[in-house]
Amino acid sequence: MATNPYIVQQSQKTPLINFDPNGNFELKGKSIPENTLLFYKPLFEWLAL
């Protein structure tokens, strides 16, 4: 897993994402991005590290 946190600020169409390498995960808000794959790809790559 990655050593740096993965943080994305919440917008009107995307959720707050706050994942840290200590196992604390927060995903909060609406998730209706225009391109779901493009929005979530960096998160999945971070989780795969």
C-alpha positions as CSV (number, residue, x, y, z in Angstrom):
1,M,0.0,0.0,0.0
2,A,1.1,3.6,-0.6
3,T,2.9,5.5,2.1
4,N,1.3,8.9,1.4
5,P,-2.4,9.7,2.0
6,Y,-4.8,9.9,-0.9
7,I,-7.1,13.0,-0.5
8,V,-9.6,14.5,-2.9
9,Q,-11.7,17.4,-1.8
10,Q,-15.5,17.1,-2.1
11,S,-17.4,19.0,-4.9
12,Q,-21.0,19.1,-5.8
13,K,-20.6,16.0,-8.0
14,T,-17.7,14.1,-6.3
15,P,-17.2,12.8,-2.8
16,L,-14.6,13.6,-0.3
17,I,-12.0,10.9,-0.4
18,N,-9.5,10.6,2.5
19,F,-7.5,7.4,2.6
20,D,-4.4,7.0,4.6
21,P,-1.8,4.2,4.8
22,N,-2.7,3.5,8.5
23,G,-6.1,2.0,7.4
24,N,-8.3,5.1,8.0
25,F,-10.6,5.5,5.1
26,E,-13.3,8.2,4.6
27,L,-15.5,8.4,1.6
28,K,-18.3,11.0,2.0
29,G,-20.7,12.8,-0.3
30,K,-22.4,12.4,-3.7
31,S,-20.7,10.4,-6.4
32,I,-21.9,11.5,-9.8
33,P,-18.7,12.4,-11.7
34,E,-19.0,12.9,-15.4
35,N,-16.4,10.2,-16.0
36,T,-16.5,7.7,-13.2
37,L,-13.5,5.6,-14.5
38,L,-11.3,8.7,-14.8
39,F,-12.3,10.0,-11.4
40,Y,-11.7,6.7,-9.5
41,K,-8.7,5.3,-11.4
42,P,-6.1,7.2,-9.2
43,L,-7.8,5.8,-6.1
44,F,-7.6,2.2,-7.3
45,E,-4.0,2.7,-8.4
46,W,-3.2,4.1,-4.9
47,L,-4.8,1.1,-3.3
48,A,-2.8,-1.3,-5.5
49,L,0.6,0.2,-4.4
